[in-house]
Amino acid sequence: MTTLVNYRVEDGLALIGLARPPVNALGQPLRAAILDACERAAADASVQAIILHGAHGLFCAGADIGEFGSEASFAAPDLPNLLLRLTALDKPLIAAIGTLALGGGLELALACGYRISEPDARLGLPEINLGLLPGAGGTQRLPRLIGVEPALDMMISGQPIGAGRAFELGLLDRLASGKESLLDDARAFARELLDQRAPAQRTSRFANPAESVAADFLSQFRAANEPRWKSRLAPRLVLAAVEAACNLPLAEGLVREHELFKEAEASKQSAALRHVFFAEREAGRIPGIEADIPLRRIEKVAVIGAGTMGGGIAMNFVNAGIPVALLEQKGEALDCGLANIRKNYEISVKRGKLTAAQLEQRMELLFGTLDYADLADADLVIEAVFEKLEIKQQVFRELDRLCKPGAILASNTSSLDVDVIAASTSRPQDVIGLHFFSPANVMRLLEVVRGKATAPDVLATTMKIAKRIGKLPVISGVCFGFIGNRMLEPYSREAHRLVLEGATPTQVDKVLTDLDLNMGVFSMLDLAGIDVNFLVRNSNRAAFAHDESYCRLGDELYAQGRHGQKTGRGFYLYEGRNRQEDYEVVALAERLAGELHVPRRPVGDQEIHDRCLFMLINEGIQLLDEGIALRASDIDLVWINGYGFPAHLGGPLHYAEQLGLDKVLAGIQHYRRTLGGYGEMWFKPAALLERLVAAGRARIEKI
């Protein structure tokens, strides 16, 4: 018997333990081992019932994602047929679920006649996050077990549910008394079933799932959710599979599910989402730094600045149980910052995400102070003060004087030179950039900016603590704007220039949101603040002093006090969050175009797409070539998690690969030729892009 499963028989019970670390992924070897073990138990006359469990506690976290899109995914025994065989066994088969049963792991449990779980286990069908649908019977068996509405919710949300909720729904037959007693309780459950002469498979509660919902439920569900799904394929395929469960016998529904799964698996969207999945795992690997490097202890954190950003940063750490000292210059600002943090937690209490007791526990971890001396024992200090180099340098000089040796000193700058900030201290090896995105307590992305002197253990420690507070850390080198904001500059530049040439902000934004970006350029700038964008741009004015034409529109709006949503006027007019086109902005663009001698003309949607996206992609490729980004997939993660680029397109560089690098290069060269002096100045292809196309490469990587 293969070591992928542990097999033993105890007093008429066959115990089959999945033993493929770390998560019992259901690749072909483990599938074959499960089938062999179950056939062995079925053929053994001394075996009366079978218990399937995780040999090391965890049941199964799902399929082997590395197999998707390859022949191995359906190599015999494929998962759907394995599970069909398990449903045909003539002995009770019990899934004893420890820790997790996700995706194919939950489908494996659904194929068993009975299910028992430890109290803290999580169960779910997250395939939609990979652009897929459950493809081994999940879309057919789950609605028959718990009804259409809760089954559809689990599959569309992709979120796992707790064992208690699963028991309420009927997904579980029993809850074990504890984690350690799971197998003992499973044995006792098996004995009960045998004493009762229970059938090998319990009759489904909803033999006809359609009867669990109103006749128009699925059509109403589609109408309510399709606008939110935009162009995403997977939710529509999940819904089609559930419709099959309502309209077809189980055997025919399984065939239809298989067809829909193959369609999803072959889609570009699923390939993009699988790219993102692996990119997130790769982002934590730091070339040249071993995984076992000793890390610095982080037991107390200090945050300088109690404004919106500083307060949000502080919340991340107290949420993880780490005490935080929050420093402000004035008592009023400190009181306001602490009050805003409490208000944010009170909103979570009202929404049922926190209890009142948890709110107080978190507030007790916060210590407000006006005295730098109170930061002397902090292990990690993060400044979140005004984005001006001289101010940040002064803060770091003070930290250098007061903080203990070995403390990590971090700047939350979004664009400034971390090396220059580090040079204002006597310990540049302890300095790093931690660029949180706003709102810092919500946004998942954290750009970790590695200075030229940053010590390896400082980098490794901050990557570790970032994950502890629930962030996705991506390493960037030092340059203006790092990865995200540096790429934002040419993307935003083309949007502004296109409005001067004859497009409107509404037209530009619509092209981008039709691609499923969360926001267009101008609605994003209005939300972030035109004043904020002006100040960032102004600090880097020398980079484009030779041609400031494109940013004149933003400069004029700033001068007029039109700072976006917060002032009710920016590129758009606002009533609350509702925006409408402002013809004064269109008129202003016409006037500026005349002053700058920019010819105006009708601008097509394809040109908007190509100029904005190709310049965004080009800058990303340049960042990779310069070594600012470690890998192309890191750039994709930054733009997906920080700027709303759709994950089902895989990020801007994966999107470029899907379009074809030769097409991107040809587009850039086209506008370089046709846009006159402006094109010659700005549409310069990245040298790496030219090398990749010349070499016939389809993927973006350094060569």
C-alpha positions as CSV (number, residue, x, y, z in Angstrom):
1,M,0.0,0.0,0.0
2,T,1.4,3.4,-0.9
3,T,2.5,5.8,1.8
4,L,0.1,8.4,0.5
5,V,-2.5,6.9,2.7
6,N,-2.4,5.1,6.0
7,Y,-4.6,2.0,6.1
8,R,-5.7,0.0,9.1
9,V,-8.6,-2.1,10.2
10,E,-9.9,-1.9,13.7
11,D,-12.7,-4.1,14.9
12,G,-14.6,-4.0,11.6
13,L,-13.8,-0.4,10.7
14,A,-11.3,0.5,7.9
15,L,-9.5,3.7,8.7
16,I,-8.1,5.4,5.6
17,G,-5.8,8.4,6.5
18,L,-4.8,10.8,3.7
19,A,-1.1,11.4,4.2
20,R,0.1,13.7,1.4
21,P,1.6,16.8,3.2
22,P,1.0,19.6,3.6
23,V,-2.7,19.7,2.7
24,N,-3.5,16.4,1.1
25,A,-4.0,17.9,-2.4
26,L,-5.9,15.5,-4.6
27,G,-3.3,15.0,-7.3
28,Q,-3.4,11.8,-9.4
29,P,-1.2,9.7,-7.1
30,L,-3.3,10.4,-4.0
31,R,-6.5,9.8,-6.0
32,A,-5.2,6.4,-7.0
33,A,-4.2,5.6,-3.5
34,I,-7.6,6.5,-2.1
35,L,-9.3,4.3,-4.8
36,D,-7.0,1.4,-4.0
37,A,-7.6,1.7,-0.2
38,C,-11.4,2.0,-0.6
39,E,-11.5,-1.0,-3.0
40,R,-9.5,-2.9,-0.5
41,A,-11.9,-2.1,2.3
42,A,-14.9,-2.9,0.1
43,A,-13.5,-6.3,-0.8
44,D,-12.6,-7.2,2.9
45,A,-15.5,-9.1,4.4
46,S,-14.3,-8.2,7.9
47,V,-14.8,-4.5,7.2
48,Q,-18.3,-3.2,7.9
49,A,-17.7,0.6,7.5
50,I,-15.0,2.9,6.3
51,I,-13.7,6.1,7.8
52,L,-11.8,8.6,5.6
53,H,-9.8,11.1,7.5
54,G,-6.6,13.2,7.4
55,A,-3.7,11.2,8.9
56,H,-2.2,14.3,10.3
57,G,-5.3,16.1,11.3
58,L,-6.1,18.2,8.2
59,F,-8.7,16.5,5.9
60,C,-8.1,17.9,2.5
61,A,-7.7,21.4,1.1
62,G,-8.7,20.5,-2.4
63,A,-7.3,19.5,-5.8
64,D,-3.7,19.9,-6.9
65,I,-3.9,23.3,-8.6
66,G,-0.7,22.6,-10.5
67,E,-2.6,19.9,-12.5
68,F,-5.2,22.3,-13.8
69,G,-5.0,23.0,-17.5
70,S,-2.9,19.8,-18.0
71,E,-3.6,16.2,-18.9
72,A,-2.8,15.3,-15.3
73,S,-6.0,17.0,-14.1
74,F,-8.1,14.1,-15.6
75,A,-5.6,11.3,-15.5
76,A,-7.1,8.1,-14.2
77,P,-8.6,7.9,-11.7
78,D,-9.9,11.4,-12.3
79,L,-11.7,12.9,-9.3
80,P,-15.2,12.9,-10.7
81,N,-15.0,9.1,-11.4
82,L,-13.3,8.4,-8.2
83,L,-16.1,10.0,-6.3
84,L,-18.7,8.2,-8.4
85,R,-17.1,4.9,-7.3
86,L,-17.2,6.0,-3.7
87,T,-20.9,6.7,-3.9
88,A,-21.4,3.2,-5.1
89,L,-19.7,1.4,-2.2
90,D,-22.1,-0.9,-0.3
91,K,-20.6,-0.1,3.1
92,P,-21.1,3.2,5.1
93,L,-18.4,5.6,4.2
94,I,-17.8,8.4,6.7
95,A,-15.7,11.5,6.2
96,A,-14.0,12.6,9.4
97,I,-13.2,16.2,8.7
98,G,-10.3,17.9,10.5
99,T,-9.2,21.5,10.0
100,L,-10.3,22.0,6.4
101,A,-12.4,20.5,3.7
102,L,-12.1,22.8,0.7
103,G,-12.8,22.5,-3.0
104,G,-12.2,18.9,-4.1
105,G,-11.7,18.0,-0.5
106,L,-15.3,19.0,0.3
107,E,-16.5,17.2,-2.9
108,L,-14.7,14.1,-1.5
109,A,-16.6,14.5,1.7
110,L,-19.9,15.0,-0.2
111,A,-19.3,11.7,-2.0
112,C,-19.2,9.9,1.4
113,G,-22.5,8.8,2.8
114,Y,-21.9,10.6,6.1
115,R,-19.9,13.5,7.5
116,I,-18.6,14.3,11.0
117,S,-16.3,17.3,11.7
118,E,-14.2,18.8,14.5
119,P,-16.0,21.9,15.9
120,D,-13.5,24.4,14.4
121,A,-13.2,23.0,10.9
122,R,-13.8,25.2,7.8
123,L,-15.7,23.8,4.8
124,G,-16.0,25.5,1.4
125,L,-16.0,25.5,-2.4
126,P,-13.6,28.2,-3.4
127,E,-13.1,27.2,-7.0
128,I,-14.6,30.4,-8.2
129,N,-11.5,32.3,-7.0
130,L,-9.6,30.4,-9.7
131,G,-12.2,31.0,-12.4
132,L,-13.5,27.5,-12.0
133,L,-16.6,25.7,-10.6
134,P,-16.7,22.6,-8.5
135,G,-16.1,19.9,-11.1
136,A,-16.3,16.6,-9.1
137,G,-20.0,16.7,-8.3
138,G,-20.1,19.6,-5.9
139,T,-22.6,21.6,-8.0
140,Q,-24.9,18.6,-8.1
141,R,-24.6,17.0,-4.7
142,L,-24.5,20.1,-2.5
143,P,-27.9,21.5,-3.6
144,R,-29.4,18.1,-3.1
145,L,-28.0,18.0,0.4
146,I,-28.6,21.6,1.7
147,G,-30.9,23.2,-0.9
148,V,-30.2,25.6,-3.8
149,E,-29.8,28.9,-2.0
150,P,-27.2,28.1,0.6
151,A,-25.3,25.9,-1.9
152,L,-25.3,28.7,-4.5
153,D,-24.1,31.1,-1.9
154,M,-21.2,28.9,-0.9
155,M,-20.1,28.4,-4.5
156,I,-20.6,32.0,-5.7
157,S,-18.9,33.6,-2.7
158,G,-16.1,31.1,-2.5
159,Q,-16.0,31.7,1.2
160,P,-15.7,28.8,3.7
161,I,-18.2,28.3,6.4
162,G,-17.6,27.1,10.0
163,A,-18.5,23.6,11.1
164,G,-21.4,24.9,13.3
165,R,-23.0,26.6,10.3
166,A,-22.4,23.5,8.2
167,F,-24.2,21.4,10.8
168,E,-27.1,23.8,10.8
169,L,-27.4,23.5,7.0
170,G,-27.3,19.7,7.1
171,L,-23.9,19.5,5.4
172,L,-22.6,17.7,8.4
173,D,-24.3,14.9,10.2
174,R,-22.4,15.2,13.5
175,L,-20.0,17.6,15.3
176,A,-17.2,15.9,17.2
177,S,-16.7,17.1,20.8
178,G,-13.2,18.3,20.0
179,K,-10.3,18.2,17.7
180,E,-8.5,15.4,19.6
181,S,-11.6,13.3,19.8
182,L,-12.5,13.4,16.1
183,L,-11.5,9.9,15.2
184,D,-13.0,8.4,18.4
185,D,-16.3,10.2,17.7
186,A,-16.2,9.0,14.1
187,R,-15.7,5.4,15.3
188,A,-18.7,5.8,17.6
189,F,-20.8,7.3,14.8
190,A,-19.9,4.4,12.6
191,R,-21.0,2.0,15.3
192,E,-24.4,3.8,15.6
193,L,-24.9,3.5,11.8
194,L,-24.1,-0.1,11.9
195,D,-26.4,-0.8,14.8
196,Q,-29.2,1.1,13.0
197,R,-28.4,-0.8,9.8
198,A,-28.2,2.5,8.1
199,P,-27.8,2.6,4.3
200,A,-24.4,3.2,2.8
201,Q,-25.7,6.5,1.4
202,R,-28.2,8.6,3.3
203,T,-31.1,9.8,1.2
204,S,-30.7,13.4,0.1
205,R,-32.9,16.0,1.8
206,F,-33.6,17.7,-1.5
207,A,-33.9,14.9,-4.1
208,N,-35.3,17.6,-6.4
209,P,-33.3,20.8,-5.5
210,A,-35.7,23.0,-7.4
211,E,-38.3,22.5,-4.8
212,S,-36.1,24.2,-2.2
213,V,-36.6,27.6,-3.8
214,A,-39.2,29.7,-5.5
215,A,-39.9,29.0,-9.2
216,D,-38.2,32.3,-10.3
217,F,-35.3,32.2,-7.8
218,L,-32.6,31.4,-10.3
219,S,-33.7,34.0,-12.8
220,Q,-34.0,36.6,-10.1
221,F,-30.6,35.7,-8.8
222,R,-29.1,36.1,-12.2
223,A,-30.7,39.5,-12.7
224,A,-29.5,40.8,-9.3
225,N,-25.9,39.6,-9.7
226,E,-25.0,39.9,-13.3
227,P,-24.2,43.6,-13.1
228,R,-21.8,42.9,-10.3
229,W,-20.2,40.0,-12.2
230,K,-19.3,42.2,-15.1
231,S,-17.5,40.0,-17.7
232,R,-16.6,37.3,-15.2
233,L,-17.3,33.8,-16.7
234,A,-17.1,31.6,-13.6
235,P,-20.1,32.8,-11.7
236,R,-22.3,32.3,-14.8
237,L,-21.0,28.8,-15.2
238,V,-21.7,28.0,-11.5
239,L,-25.2,29.3,-12.0
240,A,-25.6,27.2,-15.1
241,A,-24.5,24.1,-13.2
242,V,-26.9,24.7,-10.4
243,E,-29.7,25.1,-13.0
244,A,-28.7,21.7,-14.3
245,A,-29.0,20.3,-10.7
246,C,-32.6,21.7,-10.6
247,N,-33.6,20.5,-14.1
248,L,-31.7,17.2,-14.6
249,P,-31.4,13.8,-12.9
250,L,-28.1,13.5,-10.9
251,A,-26.3,11.4,-13.6
252,E,-27.1,13.9,-16.4
253,G,-26.3,16.8,-14.1
254,L,-22.9,15.4,-13.4
255,V,-22.3,15.2,-17.2
256,R,-23.3,18.8,-17.6
257,E,-21.2,19.9,-14.7
258,H,-18.2,18.2,-16.3
259,E,-18.8,20.1,-19.6
260,L,-19.0,23.4,-17.8
261,F,-15.9,22.7,-15.7
262,K,-13.9,22.0,-18.9
263,E,-15.1,25.3,-20.4
264,A,-14.0,27.2,-17.3
265,E,-10.7,25.4,-17.1
266,A,-9.9,26.2,-20.7
267,S,-10.8,29.9,-20.3
268,K,-8.3,32.8,-20.3
269,Q,-9.9,34.0,-17.1
270,S,-9.1,30.9,-15.2
271,A,-5.6,30.9,-16.5
272,A,-5.2,34.4,-15.2
273,L,-6.6,33.6,-11.8
274,R,-4.4,30.6,-11.5
275,H,-1.5,32.9,-12.4
276,V,-2.5,35.2,-9.5
277,F,-2.7,32.3,-7.1
278,F,0.8,31.2,-7.8
279,A,2.1,34.8,-7.9
280,E,1.0,35.3,-4.4
281,R,2.9,32.3,-3.2
282,E,6.0,33.3,-5.2
283,A,5.9,36.9,-3.9
284,G,7.2,35.9,-0.5
285,R,10.4,34.3,-1.9
286,I,13.3,36.6,-1.6
287,P,16.3,35.7,-3.8
288,G,19.5,35.4,-1.8
289,I,17.8,35.2,1.6
290,E,17.3,31.8,3.1
291,A,13.9,30.8,4.5
292,D,15.5,30.0,7.9
293,I,17.2,33.4,8.4
294,P,16.8,34.5,12.1
295,L,14.2,37.1,12.3
296,R,13.9,40.1,14.7
297,R,11.3,39.9,17.4
298,I,8.3,42.2,16.9
299,E,6.3,42.5,20.1
300,K,5.6,46.2,20.2
301,V,4.9,48.6,17.3
302,A,4.9,52.4,17.2
303,V,3.1,54.5,14.6
304,I,3.9,58.2,14.1
305,G,0.8,60.1,12.9
306,A,-2.7,59.5,14.0
307,G,-4.4,60.6,10.9
308,T,-6.4,58.4,8.5
309,M,-3.4,56.6,7.3
310,G,-1.6,56.3,10.7
311,G,-4.8,55.2,12.4
312,G,-5.4,52.5,9.8
313,I,-1.9,51.2,10.1
314,A,-2.2,51.0,13.9
315,M,-5.5,49.0,13.5
316,N,-3.7,46.3,11.5
317,F,-1.4,45.5,14.3
318,V,-3.9,45.6,17.2
319,N,-6.1,43.4,15.1
320,A,-3.3,40.9,15.2
321,G,-2.9,41.3,19.0
322,I,0.2,43.5,18.8
323,P,0.4,46.5,21.2
324,V,0.8,49.9,19.4
325,A,2.0,53.2,20.6
326,L,0.4,56.0,18.5
327,L,2.3,59.3,18.5
328,E,1.0,62.7,17.5
329,Q,2.3,66.3,18.0
330,K,-0.9,67.7,19.5
331,G,-3.4,66.3,22.0
332,E,-6.3,67.3,19.8
333,A,-5.0,65.4,16.8
334,L,-4.3,62.4,19.0
335,D,-7.7,62.4,20.6
336,C,-9.3,62.7,17.1
337,G,-7.2,59.8,15.8
338,L,-8.1,57.5,18.7
339,A,-11.8,58.5,18.4
340,N,-11.7,57.6,14.7
341,I,-10.2,54.2,15.4
342,R,-12.9,53.5,18.0
343,K,-15.6,54.7,15.5
344,N,-14.2,52.2,12.9
345,Y,-14.4,49.4,15.3
346,E,-17.9,50.4,16.4
347,I,-19.0,50.1,12.8
348,S,-17.6,46.6,12.8
349,V,-19.6,45.8,16.0
350,K,-22.8,47.1,14.4
351,R,-22.1,44.8,11.4
352,G,-21.6,41.8,13.6
353,K,-17.9,41.4,12.7
354,L,-16.7,42.2,16.2
355,T,-18.2,41.9,19.7
356,A,-18.2,44.9,22.1
357,A,-15.7,43.0,24.2
358,Q,-13.3,42.5,21.3
359,L,-13.6,46.3,20.5
360,E,-12.4,47.1,24.1
361,Q,-9.7,44.5,23.9
362,R,-8.3,46.1,20.7
363,M,-8.5,49.6,22.1
364,E,-6.6,48.5,25.2
365,L,-3.7,47.6,22.9
366,L,-3.5,51.2,21.7
367,F,-1.4,53.7,23.7
368,G,-1.7,57.3,22.6
369,T,1.3,59.6,23.3
370,L,2.7,63.0,22.5
371,D,6.3,62.0,23.6
372,Y,8.9,60.4,21.4
373,A,10.5,58.9,24.5
374,D,7.5,56.5,24.7
375,L,8.7,54.9,21.5
376,A,12.1,53.9,22.9
377,D,11.2,50.2,23.5
378,A,9.3,49.7,20.2
379,D,10.6,46.9,17.9
380,L,9.1,48.4,14.8
381,V,8.4,52.1,14.2
382,I,6.3,53.2,11.2
383,E,6.1,56.9,10.4
384,A,3.0,58.0,8.6
385,V,3.5,61.8,8.5
386,F,3.0,64.3,5.7
387,E,4.5,63.2,2.3
388,K,7.4,65.7,2.4
389,L,11.0,64.6,2.4
390,E,12.3,67.2,4.9
391,I,9.6,66.3,7.4
392,K,10.3,62.6,7.2
393,Q,14.0,63.2,7.5
394,Q,13.4,65.1,10.7
395,V,11.3,62.3,12.1
396,F,14.0,59.7,11.3
397,R,16.7,61.8,12.9
398,E,14.6,61.8,16.1
399,L,14.0,58.1,15.9
400,D,17.7,57.4,15.4
401,R,18.4,59.3,18.6
402,L,15.7,57.6,20.7
403,C,14.9,54.1,19.4
404,K,16.7,51.0,20.8
405,P,19.4,49.3,18.8
406,G,17.9,46.7,16.4
407,A,14.5,48.5,16.1
408,I,13.2,48.5,12.5
409,L,12.5,52.0,11.3
410,A,9.9,52.1,8.5
411,S,8.6,54.9,6.3
412,N,5.1,54.8,4.9
413,T,6.1,57.0,2.0
414,S,4.2,56.4,-1.3
415,S,6.9,57.9,-3.6
416,L,9.9,59.4,-1.8
417,D,13.5,58.1,-1.8
418,V,13.9,55.6,1.0
419,D,17.7,55.7,0.7
420,V,17.7,59.4,1.3
421,I,15.5,59.0,4.3
422,A,17.7,56.2,5.6
423,A,20.8,58.4,5.2
424,S,19.4,60.8,7.8
425,T,20.1,58.1,10.4
426,S,23.2,56.4,11.7
427,R,21.6,53.0,11.0
428,P,20.4,52.8,7.4
429,Q,20.5,49.0,7.6
430,D,17.5,49.2,9.9
431,V,15.4,51.4,7.6
432,I,12.8,50.1,5.1
433,G,9.8,51.4,3.3
434,L,6.3,50.1,4.1
435,H,3.9,51.6,1.7
436,F,0.4,50.9,3.0
437,F,-2.5,51.6,0.7
438,S,-5.5,53.6,1.9
439,P,-7.7,52.7,3.8
440,A,-4.8,51.0,5.4
441,N,-6.9,48.8,7.7
442,V,-8.8,47.4,4.6
443,M,-6.4,47.3,1.6
444,R,-4.5,44.1,1.4
445,L,-1.5,45.3,-0.5
446,L,1.8,46.4,1.2
447,E,4.7,47.5,-0.9
448,V,7.9,46.6,1.0
449,V,10.6,49.0,-0.2
450,R,14.1,47.6,0.1
451,G,16.7,50.3,0.4
452,K,20.3,49.8,-0.8
453,A,21.4,49.4,2.8
454,T,18.4,47.5,4.2
455,A,19.6,44.4,6.1
456,P,18.4,41.0,5.0
457,D,16.9,40.2,8.3
458,V,15.0,43.5,8.3
459,L,13.5,42.6,4.9
460,A,12.6,39.1,6.0
461,T,11.1,40.3,9.3
462,T,8.9,42.8,7.6
463,M,7.7,40.3,5.1
464,K,6.8,38.0,7.9
465,I,5.0,40.6,10.0
466,A,3.1,41.8,6.9
467,K,1.6,38.4,6.5
468,R,0.8,38.2,10.3
469,I,-1.3,41.4,10.0
470,G,-3.1,40.0,6.9
471,K,-1.3,41.9,4.2
472,L,0.1,40.7,0.8
473,P,3.6,42.0,0.8
474,V,5.4,42.7,-2.5
475,I,9.0,43.8,-2.6
476,S,10.0,46.9,-4.5
477,G,13.4,48.6,-5.1
478,V,13.9,52.3,-4.6
479,C,12.6,54.7,-7.3
480,F,10.1,57.5,-7.4
481,G,6.7,56.0,-6.8
482,F,8.1,52.4,-6.4
483,I,6.1,49.9,-8.5
484,G,2.5,51.1,-8.3
485,N,2.7,54.8,-8.3
486,R,5.5,54.9,-10.9
487,M,3.3,52.9,-13.3
488,L,0.3,55.1,-12.4
489,E,2.1,58.1,-13.9
490,P,2.2,57.1,-17.6
491,Y,-1.3,55.5,-17.2
492,S,-2.7,58.8,-15.8
493,R,-0.6,60.9,-18.3
494,E,-2.3,59.3,-21.3
495,A,-5.7,59.7,-19.8
496,H,-5.1,63.4,-19.2
497,R,-3.6,63.9,-22.7
498,L,-6.5,62.1,-24.3
499,V,-9.0,64.6,-22.7
500,L,-6.9,67.4,-24.2
501,E,-7.1,65.7,-27.6
502,G,-10.8,65.4,-27.6
503,A,-12.0,62.6,-25.3
504,T,-14.0,63.3,-22.2
505,P,-13.3,62.0,-18.6
506,T,-16.5,59.9,-18.8
507,Q,-15.4,58.3,-22.1
508,V,-11.9,57.4,-20.8
509,D,-13.2,56.0,-17.6
510,K,-15.9,53.9,-19.3
511,V,-13.3,52.2,-21.6
512,L,-11.4,51.2,-18.5
513,T,-14.3,50.1,-16.4
514,D,-15.6,48.2,-19.4
515,L,-12.4,46.2,-19.1
516,D,-13.6,45.5,-15.5
517,L,-11.2,47.9,-13.7
518,N,-12.8,49.0,-10.4
519,M,-12.5,52.6,-11.4
520,G,-11.3,54.7,-14.3
521,V,-8.4,57.1,-14.0
522,F,-10.5,60.2,-13.3
523,S,-12.9,58.7,-10.8
524,M,-9.9,57.3,-9.0
525,L,-8.1,60.7,-8.9
526,D,-11.3,62.3,-7.6
527,L,-11.6,59.7,-4.9
528,A,-7.9,59.9,-3.8
529,G,-7.9,63.7,-4.1
530,I,-6.7,65.9,-6.9
531,D,-4.7,67.8,-4.3
532,V,-2.9,64.6,-3.2
533,N,-2.1,63.8,-6.8
534,F,-0.9,67.3,-7.4
535,L,1.5,67.2,-4.4
536,V,2.9,63.9,-5.5
537,R,3.4,65.1,-9.0
538,N,4.9,68.4,-7.9
539,S,7.5,66.6,-5.8
540,N,8.7,64.9,-9.1
541,R,8.2,67.8,-11.4
542,A,11.8,67.6,-12.7
543,A,11.0,64.2,-14.3
544,F,8.7,65.8,-16.9
545,A,9.7,69.4,-16.8
546,H,10.4,69.2,-20.5
547,D,6.7,68.6,-21.2
548,E,4.2,69.6,-18.6
549,S,1.3,69.9,-21.1
550,Y,-0.5,66.8,-20.2
551,C,-0.8,67.6,-16.5
552,R,-2.0,71.1,-17.0
553,L,-5.6,70.0,-16.6
554,G,-4.9,68.5,-13.2
555,D,-2.9,71.5,-12.2
556,E,-5.8,73.9,-13.2
557,L,-8.4,71.9,-11.2
558,Y,-6.1,71.9,-8.2
559,A,-5.7,75.7,-8.5
560,Q,-9.5,76.1,-8.6
561,G,-9.9,74.1,-5.4
562,R,-11.6,71.3,-7.2
563,H,-10.0,68.5,-5.2
564,G,-12.5,65.7,-6.1
565,Q,-15.2,64.0,-4.1
566,K,-14.3,65.7,-0.8
567,T,-15.0,69.1,-2.3
568,G,-17.9,68.0,-4.5
569,R,-16.1,68.9,-7.7
570,G,-13.1,67.5,-9.5
571,F,-13.1,65.9,-12.9
572,Y,-16.8,65.2,-12.1
573,L,-19.6,66.9,-10.1
574,Y,-20.7,65.0,-7.0
575,E,-23.8,64.8,-5.0
576,G,-22.6,62.5,-2.2
577,R,-20.9,59.7,-4.1
578,N,-23.1,60.1,-7.2
579,R,-21.1,61.6,-10.0
580,Q,-22.0,63.2,-13.2
581,E,-20.1,64.7,-16.1
582,D,-19.0,68.3,-15.7
583,Y,-19.1,70.3,-18.9
584,E,-16.9,73.0,-17.3
585,V,-14.1,70.4,-17.3
586,V,-14.6,69.7,-21.0
587,A,-14.6,73.4,-21.7
588,L,-11.4,73.8,-19.6
589,A,-9.8,71.0,-21.6
590,E,-10.7,72.7,-24.9
591,R,-9.2,76.0,-23.7
592,L,-6.0,74.4,-22.5
593,A,-5.7,72.4,-25.8
594,G,-5.8,75.8,-27.6
595,E,-3.2,77.3,-25.4
596,L,-0.9,74.3,-25.8
597,H,-1.6,73.9,-29.5
598,V,-2.9,70.4,-29.0
599,P,-5.1,69.4,-32.0
600,R,-8.5,68.2,-31.0
601,R,-10.4,65.4,-32.8
602,P,-12.8,62.5,-32.1
603,V,-11.0,59.9,-30.1
604,G,-12.0,56.2,-30.4
605,D,-12.3,53.7,-27.5
606,Q,-9.6,51.4,-28.9
607,E,-7.1,54.3,-28.9
608,I,-8.0,55.1,-25.3
609,H,-7.5,51.4,-24.3
610,D,-4.2,51.1,-26.1
611,R,-2.6,54.3,-25.0
612,C,-3.5,54.0,-21.4
613,L,-2.9,50.2,-21.0
614,F,0.2,50.0,-23.3
615,M,1.9,52.8,-21.4
616,L,1.0,51.1,-18.1
617,I,2.4,47.8,-19.4
618,N,5.5,49.4,-20.8
619,E,6.4,51.1,-17.5
620,G,5.9,47.8,-15.7
621,I,8.3,46.0,-18.1
622,Q,10.8,48.8,-17.6
623,L,10.6,48.4,-13.8
624,L,11.3,44.7,-14.2
625,D,14.3,45.4,-16.5
626,E,15.7,47.9,-13.9
627,G,15.4,45.4,-11.1
628,I,12.9,47.5,-9.1
629,A,10.5,44.6,-9.3
630,L,11.7,41.1,-8.7
631,R,9.3,39.4,-11.1
632,A,6.6,40.3,-13.5
633,S,4.0,38.5,-11.3
634,D,4.9,40.9,-8.4
635,I,3.9,43.8,-10.6
636,D,0.6,42.1,-11.4
637,L,-0.1,41.7,-7.7
638,V,0.5,45.4,-7.0
639,W,-2.0,46.5,-9.6
640,I,-4.6,43.9,-8.7
641,N,-4.5,44.6,-5.0
642,G,-3.7,48.3,-4.9
643,Y,-5.3,49.8,-8.0
644,G,-8.3,47.6,-8.9
645,F,-6.9,45.9,-12.0
646,P,-9.2,42.9,-12.5
647,A,-7.8,39.6,-11.1
648,H,-9.5,37.6,-13.9
649,L,-7.2,39.5,-16.4
650,G,-4.2,38.4,-14.3
651,G,-2.7,41.9,-13.8
652,P,-1.3,44.3,-16.5
653,L,1.7,42.2,-17.5
654,H,-0.2,38.9,-17.7
655,Y,-2.8,40.8,-19.7
656,A,0.0,41.9,-22.0
657,E,1.0,38.3,-22.6
658,Q,-2.6,37.4,-23.4
659,L,-2.8,40.3,-25.9
660,G,0.6,39.4,-27.4
661,L,3.8,41.2,-26.7
662,D,4.3,41.9,-30.4
663,K,0.9,43.6,-30.5
664,V,1.8,45.8,-27.5
665,L,5.1,46.8,-29.0
666,A,3.5,47.5,-32.4
667,G,0.9,49.7,-30.7
668,I,3.6,51.7,-28.9
669,Q,5.6,52.1,-32.1
670,H,2.4,53.2,-33.9
671,Y,1.7,56.0,-31.5
672,R,5.3,57.0,-31.4
673,R,5.0,57.7,-35.2
674,T,1.6,59.2,-35.3
675,L,1.5,61.5,-32.3
676,G,4.2,63.9,-33.5
677,G,6.5,65.4,-31.0
678,Y,4.4,64.1,-28.1
679,G,4.7,60.6,-29.4
680,E,8.4,60.9,-29.9
681,M,8.9,62.1,-26.3
682,W,6.7,59.6,-24.4
683,F,6.1,56.5,-26.5
684,K,9.5,54.9,-26.1
685,P,9.3,51.1,-25.9
686,A,11.0,49.5,-22.9
687,A,14.2,47.9,-24.1
688,L,13.2,44.6,-22.4
689,L,10.0,44.6,-24.4
690,E,11.9,45.0,-27.6
691,R,14.3,42.2,-26.7
692,L,11.4,39.9,-25.8
693,V,9.6,40.4,-29.1
694,A,12.9,40.1,-31.1
695,A,13.5,36.8,-29.3
696,G,10.0,35.5,-30.0
697,R,9.2,35.2,-26.3
698,A,5.6,35.1,-25.2
699,R,6.2,35.6,-21.5
700,I,7.6,38.7,-19.7
701,E,10.8,37.8,-18.0
702,K,14.3,39.3,-17.8
703,I,16.6,38.3,-20.6
